[in-house]
Amino acid sequence: MPWNLPLWWQLRRLRRAIEVDCDARVLNAGHDVNRYGETLLEVGQRHSAFLGSVAAMSESKSFLEQRIRIMLSKPKRWWKISAATLAVCPYV
């Protein structure tokens, strides 16, 4: 349904969530963060060569940059407590 903008927005967010989850799984398997990030940059550079006309319409901060920042960031301090609280809270 090309006219359904909320559906396209949800699809975009789902794709991004899947890619971030995939990154986390690769890193949890024991792969080096720096090497994996460099590989993503190399693949991104090759792919962007075919999208020259779209580059002007893209966002200033690419999703690849966001993925790398997420990989390099340290986990939040209270994530376990937050997860436990949400799991214990009854559904209203």
CNS distance restraints for C-alpha pairs under 8 A (distance, minus, plus):
assign (resid   2 and name CA) (resid   8 and name CA) 7.78 0.50 0.50
assign (resid   4 and name CA) (resid   8 and name CA) 6.63 0.50 0.50
assign (resid   5 and name CA) (resid   9 and name CA) 6.19 0.50 0.50
assign (resid   6 and name CA) (resid  10 and name CA) 6.14 0.50 0.50
assign (resid   7 and name CA) (resid  11 and name CA) 6.14 0.50 0.50
assign (resid   8 and name CA) (resid  12 and name CA) 6.15 0.50 0.50
assign (resid   9 and name CA) (resid  13 and name CA) 6.30 0.50 0.50
assign (resid  10 and name CA) (resid  14 and name CA) 6.04 0.50 0.50
assign (resid  11 and name CA) (resid  15 and name CA) 6.17 0.50 0.50
assign (resid  12 and name CA) (resid  16 and name CA) 6.31 0.50 0.50
assign (resid  13 and name CA) (resid  17 and name CA) 6.09 0.50 0.50
assign (resid  14 and name CA) (resid  18 and name CA) 6.14 0.50 0.50
assign (resid  15 and name CA) (resid  19 and name CA) 6.30 0.50 0.50
assign (resid  16 and name CA) (resid  20 and name CA) 6.21 0.50 0.50
assign (resid  17 and name CA) (resid  21 and name CA) 6.06 0.50 0.50
assign (resid  18 and name CA) (resid  22 and name CA) 6.08 0.50 0.50
assign (resid  19 and name CA) (resid  23 and name CA) 6.20 0.50 0.50
assign (resid  20 and name CA) (resid  24 and name CA) 6.28 0.50 0.50
assign (resid  20 and name CA) (resid  67 and name CA) 6.39 0.50 0.50
assign (resid  20 and name CA) (resid  70 and name CA) 7.97 0.50 0.50
assign (resid  21 and name CA) (resid  25 and name CA) 6.25 0.50 0.50
assign (resid  22 and name CA) (resid  26 and name CA) 6.24 0.50 0.50
assign (resid  23 and name CA) (resid  27 and name CA) 6.23 0.50 0.50
assign (resid  23 and name CA) (resid  67 and name CA) 7.96 0.50 0.50
assign (resid  23 and name CA) (resid  71 and name CA) 7.40 0.50 0.50
assign (resid  24 and name CA) (resid  28 and name CA) 5.95 0.50 0.50
assign (resid  24 and name CA) (resid  71 and name CA) 7.29 0.50 0.50
assign (resid  25 and name CA) (resid  29 and name CA) 6.17 0.50 0.50
assign (resid  26 and name CA) (resid  30 and name CA) 7.12 0.50 0.50
assign (resid  26 and name CA) (resid  31 and name CA) 6.35 0.50 0.50
assign (resid  27 and name CA) (resid  31 and name CA) 5.10 0.50 0.50
assign (resid  27 and name CA) (resid  32 and name CA) 6.86 0.50 0.50
assign (resid  27 and name CA) (resid  33 and name CA) 6.55 0.50 0.50
assign (resid  31 and name CA) (resid  35 and name CA) 7.90 0.50 0.50
assign (resid  31 and name CA) (resid  36 and name CA) 7.13 0.50 0.50
assign (resid  32 and name CA) (resid  36 and name CA) 6.11 0.50 0.50
assign (resid  33 and name CA) (resid  37 and name CA) 6.01 0.50 0.50
assign (resid  33 and name CA) (resid  71 and name CA) 7.27 0.50 0.50
assign (resid  33 and name CA) (resid  72 and name CA) 7.50 0.50 0.50
assign (resid  34 and name CA) (resid  38 and name CA) 6.17 0.50 0.50
assign (resid  35 and name CA) (resid  39 and name CA) 6.20 0.50 0.50
assign (resid  36 and name CA) (resid  40 and name CA) 6.27 0.50 0.50
assign (resid  37 and name CA) (resid  41 and name CA) 6.28 0.50 0.50
assign (resid  37 and name CA) (resid  68 and name CA) 6.33 0.50 0.50
assign (resid  38 and name CA) (resid  42 and name CA) 6.21 0.50 0.50
assign (resid  39 and name CA) (resid  43 and name CA) 6.20 0.50 0.50
assign (resid  40 and name CA) (resid  44 and name CA) 5.96 0.50 0.50
assign (resid  40 and name CA) (resid  64 and name CA) 7.70 0.50 0.50
assign (resid  41 and name CA) (resid  45 and name CA) 6.10 0.50 0.50
assign (resid  41 and name CA) (resid  64 and name CA) 7.74 0.50 0.50
assign (resid  42 and name CA) (resid  46 and name CA) 6.41 0.50 0.50
assign (resid  43 and name CA) (resid  47 and name CA) 6.18 0.50 0.50
assign (resid  44 and name CA) (resid  48 and name CA) 6.00 0.50 0.50
assign (resid  44 and name CA) (resid  64 and name CA) 7.66 0.50 0.50
assign (resid  45 and name CA) (resid  49 and name CA) 6.50 0.50 0.50
assign (resid  46 and name CA) (resid  50 and name CA) 7.65 0.50 0.50
assign (resid  47 and name CA) (resid  51 and name CA) 7.21 0.50 0.50
assign (resid  48 and name CA) (resid  52 and name CA) 6.66 0.50 0.50
assign (resid  48 and name CA) (resid  55 and name CA) 7.90 0.50 0.50
assign (resid  51 and name CA) (resid  55 and name CA) 6.47 0.50 0.50
assign (resid  52 and name CA) (resid  56 and name CA) 7.95 0.50 0.50
assign (resid  54 and name CA) (resid  58 and name CA) 6.49 0.50 0.50
assign (resid  58 and name CA) (resid  62 and name CA) 7.62 0.50 0.50
assign (resid  61 and name CA) (resid  65 and name CA) 6.66 0.50 0.50
assign (resid  61 and name CA) (resid  66 and name CA) 7.43 0.50 0.50
assign (resid  62 and name CA) (resid  66 and name CA) 6.56 0.50 0.50
assign (resid  63 and name CA) (resid  67 and name CA) 6.11 0.50 0.50
assign (resid  64 and name CA) (resid  68 and name CA) 6.28 0.50 0.50
assign (resid  65 and name CA) (resid  69 and name CA) 6.18 0.50 0.50
assign (resid  66 and name CA) (resid  70 and name CA) 6.13 0.50 0.50
assign (resid  67 and name CA) (resid  71 and name CA) 6.21 0.50 0.50
assign (resid  68 and name CA) (resid  72 and name CA) 6.21 0.50 0.50
assign (resid  69 and name CA) (resid  73 and name CA) 6.02 0.50 0.50
assign (resid  75 and name CA) (resid  79 and name CA) 7.58 0.50 0.50
assign (resid  78 and name CA) (resid  82 and name CA) 6.21 0.50 0.50
assign (resid  79 and name CA) (resid  83 and name CA) 6.05 0.50 0.50
assign (resid  80 and name CA) (resid  84 and name CA) 6.13 0.50 0.50
assign (resid  81 and name CA) (resid  85 and name CA) 6.07 0.50 0.50
assign (resid  82 and name CA) (resid  86 and name CA) 6.20 0.50 0.50
assign (resid  83 and name CA) (resid  87 and name CA) 6.14 0.50 0.50
assign (resid  84 and name CA) (resid  88 and name CA) 6.16 0.50 0.50
assign (resid  85 and name CA) (resid  89 and name CA) 6.13 0.50 0.50
